[in-house]
Amino acid sequence: MTVTRRTFLGALALLGLPFAARAEDTWPSRMVRLISPYGPGGSNDISLRLLAEEFGRSLHQQFIVENKPGAGTRIANDLVAHAPGDGYTLLYVAAPYATAEALFGKLTYQRQNLQPVAMAVIAPLFLIISADAPFKTLPELIAYGKSKPDGLTFASPGAGSQPHLAGELLFRDAGVKGLNIPFRGDAASYTELLAGRVDATLTALPTALPYIQSGKFIVLGVASPERSTLYPQAPTLREQGFPNVAAAGWYGFMAPATTPRAIVDKLQTEVLRALAEPAIKDKLTAQGLEVRPGTAAAFGEFIDGETRKWTKLIREAGLKGE
């Protein structure tokens, strides 16, 4: 009888003799691609590169960041959703993942194509006004909006973005009319705010901080359930009578749904370990991010909650993606 390599290896397996390590046991044995849904330079990209470097040191393999911006993060989501489930293409998912279907309708991927791995960080949103505005407090801002036939104008980085949705929540809670005006990035929003052509904006702290420190901007509050450690002097909007206004940017890791559990567990452990490193936490804080580690299960529950919350608002407000 001719003994082929296949029958030989099969016989070893039946005898319980190890002849080759499983792929998930040896992961990562080659370069891992980490897909960012935004372009270079933003908090998503910077925090991912920081974590990629840490993963490489710990796991003795190269982790590279690939930027795939566009379509409200859907390009990156789609790429990873259709990637092989071998642990070598992973997504650094962002908050628009939870709003994409409600805003844009049918997607080129399905939620079941991706599985959560670990939550990483959040980017708190601060309510900012110009120091030259005719109002200086949140109650004064709301009163000003109610005095105008068209209400308030808010700058945002795009329809369906977290600043846009947080603004919509504030309009509804305050009982004031409002219009979100999208701009390309924070710089354009700040220019309009300083010129008095918009009344306010919700933004991450790092880009606004120089304007705050120079006295050009005033912080009216933070759209978080609790005060942010990044700027604790800012009261929450909930503290000021708007209990439903809670929103933030957030990032975490997802993998193709077919990725073996062993690889997901290993990466989850690595993410949680890296986020516990004091040096990593300090660097993320410097980028205006709060470390918010979460297991795959907890991250999945978080995403489901965000999806329900924002889908309800989007449908009630009749919002559409761009």
N, C-alpha and C positions, 0 to 999 in steps of 0.2 A: 504494500500500500504506500502510495506517495503521500508524505506528510508536508503539507503546505505551511507557510508562515502563519496563515490565518488559523488553521486548525491547531497549530502548536500553541499560539497565543491563547486561543480559546480554551485549550486544555489546562494551561497554567491558571487561567481565570477561574475555571471550575475547581481547581485544587486550592484556590485562595492564595496563590503565589503572586506577589507583585511583579509585574513586568514593565509597567509604565505608569507614571504619575498622571492623574487626571488633570485636565487643563485648569480646572478651578483650584486645584491644589498648588499649582505652580504659578498662578497669576500673581503679579504681572511678570511675564517672561519676555516682554518686548515693550515698545513705546505705547503709552496710553494717550489718546486724544481727549482733551477736555474742551467741550464746545461751549463758547460764550455766545449768548444771543444778542450781544451788543458790540459796538466797535471798541477799539483800544482807548484807554485813558479814563474810562468811567469807573465807578465804584465796583461794578460787577467784574469788569476786566481786571482791575488792580487786585481785588481780593482773591480772585481765582488764581492769578499768577503767584500770589503769595502762598496760597495753599498748594499749588502745583509744585512749587519749589520744595515745600516741606514734605510732601508725599514722596518726591524723588529721593530726598535724603533718607527718609525712613524705609522706603521699600526698595531702594537701590535699583531704580528703573527711571527712565525718562518719562515725565508727564508734560505734554506740550499743550498750550492753549491755542485754540483756533477760533478766531472771531467770525461769526456768521450773523451779522446784524441784518435787520430788515423785517418788514411785515409784522411789527409788534411782537417780535420774538418767535414768530411762527416758522421762519426759515430754519432756525436752529432746532426748534422742537421737532419739526418734520424730519430733519436729517437724522437725529438720534433715534426717533421712533422707528425709522426704517433701517437702522444699522444692525449688524449682526449682534446677537446677544452673547458676546464673548468677553465683555468687560474691558474692551479696548477703545470704545467710543462712548463717552459719558456726557451728560448735559448738566451745565450749571444753570439750572432753571431759575426764572425770575417771576415776579408777581403777575405779569400779564398772562401767564399760563392759565391762571384761574378764571380769567375773563374772556379769553379768546373766542370760545364757542358762542357765548351770549352776545358778543359784539359783532362777530363776523359770520355767524351761522355755520354751515358745514365746513369742516376743516379737512386738510389733506392727510391728517393722521387722527387717531382716536386715543382717548385717554388711556384705554386699556393697552395701548402699544408701549406705554412707559410705566415704570414702577419707581416709587420713591426709594432713595438710599439713605439720605440724612439731610436734615435742615442745618444751615450754617449761620447766617447772619440776617439782621434786619437793618433797614435804613429808615430811621424815624423821619417824619415829615413835619416841618415847622411852618407855622403860619406867619408870613412876613409882609410888612407894609413899608412904604417909604416914610422916612422921618419927616418929609415935607407934606405928607397927606393931611387933610383937614380932620383927621381922627387919630387917636393915639392909643385907644384900648379896643378890645373886642366888642364890648357893648356899643361903643361909639361907631365902630365900623358897621355893625348891624343896623343901628339907627340911621346911619348915613344911607345905607342901601335901601331901607324902607322909605326914605324920603325922596328917592329918585324913581321916576316912572319905570325905568328899565332895570332897576336894582343894581347889584354889584357886578363888577367884571373881575374875573380871576384869570391869571396867566397859568398855562399848564403846558407840559411837554408833549401833549397829544391826546386825542380822544381815547378814553378808556384807560389812560395811565392812572397810577395811584393818586397823584395830585389832583387830577381831574375828578376822580370818583370821590375823593375826600371832600373836595369843594362842593360836589353835588349833595353829599350828606349834610354839610354845614348849611347849605341853602335850605334844605328840607327841614332840618332841626330848628333853624332860626326863623322859618316862615318868611323868607325874603326871596325875591326874584334874583336870579343870577345867570351870568353867561360866562362859560369857560372859553377862553381864546387860546388856541394851541400855537406854540412857537417851537422852533427847532433849537432845543437846548436851553439851559439856564441863562446863558449870557443874553440871549434875545429877550427873555422874560424880564431879566433885571433891568435892561435898557428901557423897556416899556414901563416898568414899575417906577423907576427913577424919574421918568418923563411925565408921570402922572396919567398915562394913557390907560393903565389898568389899576384897579384898587388894591389888589393883594395877590399873593401866590403862596402855594404850599411847596416847600422845597427841602432837599437834604441840606444838612448843616455845612459841610466843608466849603462848598462853593459860595455860600452866602456869608460865611463867617467874616471875611475881610470887610464886607460892607457893614456888617453888624458892629464890628470893632471900630470902624471909622465913624460910626454914628449916622450912616446913610440909611440903614434899615433898622426897623424895630421888630422884635419878635413878640407876637401876641400870644403864642401858645404852641403846643405840640399835639399832633393828632395821634396820640398813643394812649393806651389804657392807664399807664403810669408815667410819671415824669421820666424824661430821658437822662441817663447818667452823662450823656454828652453835653447837655446844657440844662442842668437841673433847676435853674432859676425860672425856666419857662413853665408856666402851669399847663396842665392838660386842658384840652377843650372841654372834656367831660367835667372837670372841676369848675368850669365857667358856665355850666348850664346846658351843655350840648352832649348828652350821654351817648348818642349814637355815632359820634364822629370819631372813629378809630380806623386808621389806615397807615400802612407803611410799605415801603419797598421791602422785598425779601428775596433771598437767594438760598439755594440748596442743590443737592445732587440727585439726579435721576438717571436711570439706565434703561435700555430696552427691556421690555417685559420678559423676554426669553433668557435674560441673564441668569446664570445659576445662583441659587441662594447663597452658596458658599462665597462667591465673589462679592455679592451685595453685602453680606455680613462683614467681610474683611474690609471693604471700603468704608462701610459705616463706622467700624471700629477706628479706622485710620482718621476719618474726619473728626470724630469726637475727641480723639487723642490730640490732634493738631490744634483744635480750638481751645483745648485746656492749657496749651503752652502759654505762659505769661508773655513771652516776646511776640507771639502771634496775635494775642489779644490786644496788646498795646499798638501794634501796627494797624490792626483793623479799626481800632478806636480812632486812630489818627486819620483814617479815611471816612470818619463819620458813620461808622457801622457799629452796631451792638452785637456781640456774640450771642447767638441763640441756638445752641446745639440741640438737635433732636434726633431720635432714632427714626428708622424707616417707618415704623408703625405710627409714631407720633407725627411725623412729617406728612404722611398720607392723610391722617385725620385733619391736620391743619389745612391742607390743600382742599379737602372736601368742604370744610367749613367756609373757607374763603370763596370757593366757587358758589356755594349756596347764597352767601351774603351778597356778593356782587351781582350775581345773576338776577336776584330779586330787584336790586336797585336799577340795574341796566334796563330791565323790562318795564318797570314802573315809570322810569324817566324817559323811556323811548330812545335810549342812546344807541348810536350806531358807530362802528369802527370806521376808520379812514382807509 
